[in-house]
Amino acid sequence: MRKKMDTKFETPNKAPPTILNAATWAIHMGLSSNLRYQTLNGIEFLLANLVRPVVFKSSVVVLRCLNNVLGGMSFVVLARLTGSQTLQEEKKTKTKMEVVVVVENGGDKEKVL
């Protein structure tokens, strides 16, 4: 919508290649997510038998939050490895500003930078 309203607008993020991104997501879901979920389920099964219900419920919340963070980080790493997402470094352009002062001494002109 913004592009239609402002023709000079350039999106800051370019869309990743669709097929490569889909393949990366499929690999991530098939390997990393499945492995993490099975591990998490096993840990929860063991904790259910070892600790009190309040501790178990609290640990489930913490474990699932950590699983979510780990999953996001592992997808980003995998996406960068496959090339479906790239790290764009900001290009800082330095502008050089020149100040010219003209001083008149009688009839002579001097440039002072």
Secondary structure, DSSP 4 states (H G I P E B T S, - for coil): -HHHH-TT---SSPPPPHHHHHHHHHHIIIIIIHHHHHHHHHHHHHHHHHS-HHHHHHHHHHHHHHHHHHHHHHHHHHHHHHTSS-PPPP-PPPPP----EEEEETTEEEEE-
